[in-house]
Amino acid sequence: MLTNGQAIDLERRPCRSGVASDQSNRGSMIWIPGGTFLMGSNAFYREERPVRRETVQGFWMDAHPVTNAQFRRFVGATGYVTLCERQPDPGTYPDADPSLLVPGSLVFRKPRSPVDLRDYRAWWEYLPGANWQHPKGPDSTIDGWDDRPVVHVAYEDACAYAAWAGKALPREAEWEFAARGGVEGTTYAWGQEFSPNGRAMANTWHGRFPWENLAANGYEGTSPVNAFPPNGYGLYDMIGNVWEWTASAFAAPSAENAKTSCCAAGMPGGEIAPRVVKGGSHLCAPNYCLRYRPAARQGQAVDTSACHIGFRCILRVHVDATEQ
């Protein structure tokens, strides 16, 4: 069991496999049969290329992202303190503004008018006191939000929860295979049309990002994890609502890609290799970040947490010798 503030060596020891046994409590997890599929896309962003065939083994996956209620139980059982609730180490961020080296996290701030989309600082703010219990700052609360995905969790926080639950974070190929829900060759997890018959299929941005959110899907911000239809495997929120951590490393994007990334914000000076996040979020909009698709991917610094990043876990039925 992980203790208060216990860190995981992210460079030498990635999230280990959660391996199912007869005693495993799978709860509401969904069996994903595995198979061979076409991964990636040649039609959108360069980091998704090329389309290639990948094969994954069957595994169990959480039906929805880890919720505030689930994460609260983990913290209550272990006393765990998330990364953004701890005092940052100045030695890790030598180029950072000293005023930012206080516990906090990245929060989206909607501008009042159009801004330069090349500068994410126009809508991201490092807010002291923001964390999973106070997602919009120290005066905010998650009361009444038990069924919404936990956010402001860094990579090591997601790994800590997974270890406590006897599970693991999915690899990118596992996550994308599951997100496609048994459907291959379509842009979205549910088909080619974004809103079939006018129905919102996921929690994404409606309007002109970042200053105009029409909330046409009924939400501005996160939504309950079962607010939108599940995919073909019965998984909720694989697309939209919050980005989700995976265990896979991400090759650093080019400067051009970084400028167009809604996840580019982070604490300056961090040097640990980023991990892949998948699925897009409620901040993804077609005029800026059309990443609410199974093939979409972004690199996120593991030492950064934000108001639109969460995670879900899996259980594998085999042991991967590379992770022992």
Buried (B, 14 or more C-beta within 10 A) or exposed (E): EBEEEBEBEBEEEBBBBBBBEEEBEEEEBBBBEBEEBBBBBEEBBEBBEEEEEBEBEEBBBBBBBBBBEBBBBBBEEBEBBBBBBEEBEEEBBEEBEEEBBEBBBBBBEEEEEEBEBEEBEBBBBBBBBBBBBBBBBBEBEBEEBEBBBBBBBBBBBBBBBBBBBBBBBBBBBBBBBBBBBBBEEBBBBBEEEBBEEEEBBBBBBBBBBBBBBEEEBEBBBBBBBEBBEBBEBBBBBBBBBBBBBBBBEBEEBEEEBBEBBBBBBBBEBBEBBBBBBBBBBBBBBEEBBBBBBBBBBBBBBBBBBBBBBBBBBBBBBEEEEEBE
